[in-house]
Amino acid sequence: MANSRNDHNLQQRLREGALVLPVIGFFLLTPPFINVFSIESTLFGIPAIVIYIFVVWSGLIIVSRVLANKLMSESSPEHRESEQEK
């Protein structure tokens, strides 16, 4: 029973993370945060603001993929059957 409760808590936290991720992405891509990187410095000839936008964008995609995979594996029928056998 405690294991089932832990699984439920994990799945609930994953769902909450999936709900909060777009909000975090929105704030990271709003002008107040982007303006921090609108300086004249470059890295390998690429402006810092471009690097920031692509790093945030890539990070959001990677985190959302990881969350989606974990949510799918937690709610898959095989996972539920293995939990019922325990």
Helices and strands as residue ranges (DSSP letters): H 2-28, H 31-34, G 35-37, E 42-43, E 46-47, H 48-75, H 77-85
